[in-house]
Amino acid sequence: MSKKSESELLSRRTVLRSAASLGAVALAAPALAQDALQEIISAPQRGTWDDQFDANAASRTAVEVVSNNPVLGPASPMYLQQAIATYQTIVANGGWPQVQPSQAGIRIGSAEPAVQQLRQRLMIAGDLPRSAGMSNSFDSYVDGAVKRFQARHGLPVDGVLGDYTLKAMNIPAQTRLGQLETNLVRIQSMSGDLGDRHVMVNIPAAYIEAVENGRVVLRNTAVVGRIDRPTHMINSKIYEVILNPYWTAPRSIIEKDIVPLMRKDPTYLSRNNIRLFDGRGQEVAPETVDWFAPKAPNLMFRQDPGKNNAMASTKINFHNPNNEYMHDTPQQGLFNKLMRFESSGCVRVQNVRDLITWLLRDTPGWSRQEIERVIASRQNNPIKLAVEVPVYFVYITAWSAKDGVVQFRDDIYLRDGATELALQTKTGVEQNAGPIDDDMLPRN
């Protein structure tokens, strides 16, 4: 029997076992709840700092959330079904309590009655061992559990019960169950053969996975489209990497952004090395253009390669009808933001040179050293991939892997059907009124 056949057989068997166990889990729920409650009551009381503090526990629990299991894969639906069974039991037992601290930002060292709510909430979701017991003390065990919770929800792992963490924590269990069920349909639709090597962009998570032989070999932070200019979901193939790319402004960017900027600052194009060309390829001087005309000029706006280029060192092309692509950016600080939904649809990639080195692995003559040499030359250089690599832009706000860690993200494009899951901060038109900070638009 082939390895693929064995894998498929194993997956079918495991799914059948998982499906059969759902009824048993539901029937056993009341007994499990009573056992769990007794376990908490009987556990030793925590919160005495002299003998319960473990400085490394918090960092270990957060790191354990990181996995080389891909979001998409043949077994992903099964793992999500197992998570759904767990959350069905949680809902059947009454969900989890709302956490209502007396003050914002409680953290390790705090002591107040709301910490008991917090402990119970973390225990029910599996972030805090039930042996940690109940007390009013926010000790190292609670700190580690909060950090694990934050990592599972794509939040800064600081152990502080801030506004974003508290909002995510107080989403009802029934809502989270519905989110898992919604995403099961999405993941099932992507559970076929995705290719031995492929790239996955998860839009709500704002990150990228390079997957090889069923394992994540590279994970890159990304910036994706905001709600009024969303990144589209696609199944395509990466066919080209361009080092030191030219940037040609789309018509929408010319009309909405560049023309208004030129009306305010006539030096904008020259300062950003953007040149104008007519339909015959002849360069046009910006000062000869009427920037206050009713319509934007019918010209090509092209930015030269260089450090100010909107795509910086690299552009990654794939077939799609939306004029979207992946690229580097001179604005590296954007990758440190929590809400990385700021582009006009294209995807900015942190550590993009790691990704293109992986993409060009089978293209002769393009070692990491040669890539760096060409980038340093500032000369435009398109490279066709010897073997095109499949790429999938997906919208997955909840998933689980074989390690049993259930991950959730905000519903940035309002597609999950629950207002509580929406993005936790204002985005889109209100926040970005006026000149935009676009993924392709230079800001110098």
Secondary structure, 3 states (H helix, E strand, C coil): CCHHHHHHHHHHHHHHHHHHHHHHHHHHHHHHHHHHHHHHHHCCCCCCHHHHCCCCHHHHHHHCCCCCCCCCCCCHHHHHHHHHHHHHHHHHCCCCCCCCCCCCCECCCCECCHHHHHHHHHHHHCCCCHHHCCCCECCHHHHHHHHHHHHHCCCCCCCCECHHHHHHHCCCHHHHHHHHHHHHHHHHCCCCCCCCEEEEEECCCCEEEEEECCEEEEEEEEEEECCCCCCCCEEEEEEEEEECCCEECCHHHHHHHHHHHHHHCCCHHHHCCEEEECCCCCEECHHHCCCCCCCCCCCEEEECCCCCCCCCCEEEEECCCCCCCEECCCCHHHHHCCCCEEECCCEEECCHHHHHHHHCCCCCCCCHHHHHHHHHHCCCEEEEEEEEEEEEEECCCEEECCCCCEEECCECCCCCCCHHHECCCCCCCCCCCCCCCCCCCCCC
